[in-house]
Amino acid sequence: MLSRRTLLILGASAVALGGLGYARWPRLNAYNEEVARQREALANAPELAELVRYACLAANGHNTQPWMFRVDSQQIDILPDLTRGTEVVDPDHHHIFVSLGCAAENLVLTAAAHGRPADVEIMPGAETEIHVALARGGTQSSQLYDAIPLRQSTRSVYDGQALSLDDMRALEIAAQEDGVEVLFFTDAEQREAILDFVVAGNSQQIRDPAFVAELREWLRFSPNEAMTTRDGLFSACSGNPVLPNPLGGFMFDRFFTEEAENDKYRDHIRSSAGIAVFIGDRADPEHWIRVGRSFERFALQATALGIRTAHVNQPVEVESIRLEFANWLGQPDARPDLVIRFGHAPALPMSIRRPVEDVMVAGV
């Protein structure tokens, strides 16, 4: 049974998009109900499957869900699924390993809430894995665990209001992770400088037909398509019109332009309270996983405080821009990993996830 809180959140999101025709789609109720089920704590579900289900609610690039979970009673291993990578925007699988770090953090928080305190070990090698050993202990719920089903990347205009000093400090504390540095930029002049990098990176990406084709491959324009694939970027989740697939593709090809996208990002960044830049100490899968864990806690703490977050990663996805961005940050030898805007805004509809059984394999 769906909680009143979850239904209210999903219902409010649908109403907010009613002017776009969102609420008139017959399968939208089914989509909302399925998403709510995926985000609802289930008292009688198998414990390990529950841990994996909540891990899968983690942030991940393009909602590709590039992970597999090898499960036994004492340990859950998180493995990269390179078949679900985005080779154009993420040729070295950086985003995949950041996504695995986000899933690991959700898994640790959920395990603690279930009385299974967890110890994380990153196993480097040809195919880096994350080993999460599960013990037995008292339940340790937290506001970050409670925020897992409510966290989203809110790709909309924010209200432009600054955060309180207490909220900023809470975000800083949540993001602390060995091997990761997080820089915060709240000054308008600093945000304008970062916007210049976003626009430069965005322009280069949109001028690349391979990038546009890859992005188009992961877009879902209708609830039917989103329910069928159970992955990708559903239009409603970013505040865009919900359309039949052929019409959605036509509209994308016609209106996805460099000028329109740059104008959108100008509005997004200028309406944000600030920007956080995450930087691992080294550019390797281990530190990308650490960045993911740091970011996931940051995003969950933001969610608990009623603060929205969204990725504006163009400055770190285009190599030439990334080098210039690192110089601007005063860290020419570093590789900036994530650029995240934050602020206040209403929730948007939640993204869907694949069934747990599709991402679980038995331990050996």
PEWO-V813834 format. One line per field, one symbol per residue. phi: phi as a letter, one per 40 degrees, with the letter a starting at -180 (. if undefined). psi: psi as a letter, one per 40 degrees, with the letter a starting at -180 (. if undefined). A space follows every 10 residues. Layout:
phi->???
psi->???
This chain:
phi->.ccccccccc ccccccbdcc gccccccccc cdccccccbb cbcbcddccc ccdcccccca cffcfcabbc bbcbabbbbc bccbcbcccb cbgdcccccc cccccdcccc ccccgbdbbb bcbcicbdbb bbcbbbaccb cacccccdcb cacccacccg cccccccdcc ccccccadgb bbbbbbcdcc ccccddcccc ccccccccdc ccccddcbcb cbcdcccccf agbcdccbgc ccbddccccc ccccbcbdcc cccccccccc cccabbbbbc cbcaddcccc dccccccdcc cddccgbcba cbcdcbccdc cccccccccg bcccbdbbbb caibaccbdc ccbccdccbb bccb
psi->hhiddddddd ddddddedee edeehdeddd ddddddddeh hhdeihdddd dddddeeiii hefdgfiihh hadeihhhih geefigddeg defddddddd dddddddddd dddefghihh hhhiadghih hhhhahaihg iiddddedee hihggihaee iiiidddddd ddddehhheh hhhhhehddd dddddddddd ddddddehdd dddddddeih didddddddf aaghddeeei ihiidddddd ddddegiddd dddddddddd eidihhhhhi digidddddd dddddddddd ddddefhiii hgedeedhdd ddddddddee gdeihhdihh iiahiiiiii iiiiiddeeh iii.
